[in-house]
Amino acid sequence: MHQGVATVTDLSERGCFVLSGGSVEMKELIWLEIELPGGELLRMWTEVVDAAYEIGFALKFNSGHGDDEARLRRYIENVFRHDGRKK
């Protein structure tokens, strides 16, 4: 088992891309913890659905911990609402 720190990009309700030079296998299950602004943690099981050698990998969210799925949805909605006001 390996634990590391990486950068999450392309976050959606269904998954994300993780920038990491680490090695993963397709369909590998990964316990992911995402720290939102303000220090709030989201925790969920994910599955590797794609990998780009030495760049990172795509994850599909499988199940969250507690109300993490709802908190993720609220966070994403808030980001889009905030970005919409800038245009």
C-alpha positions as CSV (number, residue, x, y, z in Angstrom):
1,M,0.0,0.0,0.0
2,H,1.3,3.4,-1.0
3,Q,0.3,6.8,0.3
4,G,1.1,10.0,-1.4
5,V,0.2,13.6,-2.0
6,A,-0.9,14.7,-5.5
7,T,-2.8,17.4,-7.3
8,V,-6.4,16.8,-8.3
9,T,-7.6,18.4,-11.6
10,D,-10.7,18.1,-13.7
11,L,-12.9,17.5,-10.7
12,S,-16.5,16.4,-11.4
13,E,-19.3,14.6,-9.6
14,R,-18.2,11.4,-11.3
15,G,-14.5,11.5,-11.0
16,C,-11.2,13.4,-11.4
17,F,-7.7,13.4,-12.8
18,V,-4.8,13.1,-10.4
19,L,-1.4,14.6,-11.4
20,S,1.1,12.1,-10.1
21,G,4.2,10.3,-11.3
22,G,3.1,7.2,-9.4
23,S,2.3,3.9,-11.1
24,V,-1.3,2.5,-11.1
25,E,-3.1,-0.4,-12.7
26,M,-6.4,-0.2,-14.6
27,K,-9.4,-1.0,-12.3
28,E,-7.1,-0.5,-9.3
29,L,-9.1,0.7,-6.2
30,I,-7.8,3.7,-4.5
31,W,-8.9,5.4,-1.3
32,L,-8.8,9.1,-2.2
33,E,-8.9,12.0,0.2
34,I,-9.5,15.5,-1.3
35,E,-8.8,18.6,0.8
36,L,-11.2,21.4,-0.3
37,P,-10.5,25.0,0.3
38,G,-10.9,25.7,4.0
39,G,-9.4,22.3,5.0
40,E,-12.6,20.3,4.6
41,L,-11.8,16.6,3.6
42,L,-13.8,14.5,1.2
43,R,-13.0,10.7,1.4
44,M,-14.1,8.1,-1.1
45,W,-13.2,4.9,-2.9
46,T,-12.2,5.4,-6.5
47,E,-11.3,3.2,-9.5
48,V,-8.5,3.8,-12.0
49,V,-10.1,4.2,-15.4
50,D,-7.2,5.6,-17.4
51,A,-3.5,6.3,-16.9
52,A,-0.9,8.5,-18.6
53,Y,2.6,7.3,-17.8
54,E,4.6,9.8,-15.6
55,I,1.7,12.3,-15.8
56,G,-1.2,11.0,-13.8
57,F,-4.4,8.9,-13.9
58,A,-8.2,9.3,-14.1
59,L,-10.4,8.1,-11.3
60,K,-14.1,7.2,-11.2
61,F,-15.7,7.8,-7.8
62,N,-17.3,4.6,-6.5
63,S,-18.5,5.4,-3.0
64,G,-18.1,8.2,-0.5
65,H,-17.7,8.4,3.2
66,G,-20.8,9.7,5.0
67,D,-22.2,12.8,3.2
68,D,-19.0,13.3,1.1
69,E,-20.9,12.8,-2.2
70,A,-23.4,15.6,-1.3
71,R,-20.6,17.9,-0.1
72,L,-18.7,17.3,-3.4
73,R,-21.8,18.2,-5.4
74,R,-22.4,21.4,-3.3
75,Y,-18.7,22.4,-3.8
76,I,-18.9,21.9,-7.6
77,E,-22.2,23.8,-7.8
78,N,-20.7,26.7,-5.8
79,V,-17.6,26.8,-8.0
80,F,-19.8,27.0,-11.2
81,R,-22.0,29.6,-9.6
82,H,-19.0,31.7,-8.7
83,D,-17.4,31.3,-12.1
84,G,-20.6,32.3,-13.8
85,R,-20.6,35.7,-12.1
86,K,-17.2,36.5,-13.5
87,K,-18.4,36.3,-17.2
